[in-house]
């Protein structure tokens, strides 16, 4: 049986998926998230997560949720 490979961004090196799981039964859905995407900005490191939403057919590639943060971040 051929299983598709998840499409992840190049910065997702050593990404842990499944550290947070949630599911629903009607219709069946599985949400798997991993918090290990990191990016460095000067001396600060920011940790972003990535989530994939699986439908009832686990053989199809899941829907990928976009990153929460894009571009510059201004902290007040």
C-alpha positions as CSV (number, residue, x, y, z in Angstrom):
1,X,0.0,0.0,0.0
2,X,1.4,3.4,-1.0
3,X,1.0,6.2,1.5
4,X,1.5,9.8,0.4
5,X,4.2,11.9,1.9
6,X,3.2,15.0,3.9
7,X,4.1,18.2,2.2
8,X,6.0,20.3,4.8
9,X,8.1,23.5,4.4
10,X,11.9,23.2,4.1
11,X,12.3,24.8,7.6
12,X,10.4,21.8,9.2
13,X,13.6,19.9,10.0
14,X,13.1,17.4,12.8
15,X,9.4,18.3,13.1
16,X,7.5,16.3,15.7
17,X,3.9,15.6,14.6
18,X,1.2,14.3,16.8
19,X,2.2,15.9,20.1
20,X,-1.3,17.4,20.1
21,X,-4.2,15.3,18.7
22,X,-7.9,16.0,18.4
23,X,-10.6,14.0,16.6
24,X,-14.2,14.1,15.7
25,X,-16.4,11.1,14.7
26,X,-19.2,12.6,12.6
27,X,-17.7,13.2,10.1
28,X,-14.4,11.6,11.0
29,X,-11.6,14.1,11.2
30,X,-8.2,13.9,12.9
31,X,-6.1,17.0,13.7
32,X,-2.4,16.4,14.4
33,X,-0.1,19.2,15.5
34,X,3.6,19.6,16.2
35,X,5.3,22.5,17.9
36,X,8.8,22.1,16.6
37,X,9.1,24.6,13.7
38,X,11.4,27.3,14.8
39,X,12.8,30.5,13.3
40,X,15.6,32.7,14.6
41,X,15.3,36.5,14.4
42,X,18.6,38.0,15.6
43,X,19.1,36.6,19.1
44,X,15.5,35.4,19.6
45,X,14.1,32.0,18.7
46,X,10.4,31.7,17.9
47,X,8.7,28.3,18.0
48,X,5.7,27.9,15.7
49,X,3.5,24.9,15.3
50,X,2.2,23.1,12.3
51,X,-1.2,21.3,12.0
52,X,-2.6,18.8,9.5
53,X,-6.3,18.0,9.2
54,X,-7.0,14.4,8.1
55,X,-10.3,13.4,6.7
56,X,-11.9,9.9,6.8
57,X,-9.6,8.7,3.9
58,X,-6.2,8.7,5.6
59,X,-4.6,7.7,2.3
60,X,-5.0,11.2,0.8
61,X,-2.6,14.0,1.8
62,X,-4.1,16.0,4.6
63,X,-5.1,19.7,4.4
64,X,-2.3,21.8,5.8
65,X,-3.1,24.8,8.0
66,X,-1.1,28.0,7.3
67,X,1.5,29.3,9.7
68,X,0.0,31.5,12.4
69,X,2.7,34.1,12.0
70,X,3.9,35.5,8.7
71,X,6.3,38.3,8.1
72,X,7.3,40.7,10.8
73,X,6.1,40.5,14.3
74,X,5.8,43.6,16.4
75,X,5.8,43.1,20.2
76,X,4.5,45.8,22.4
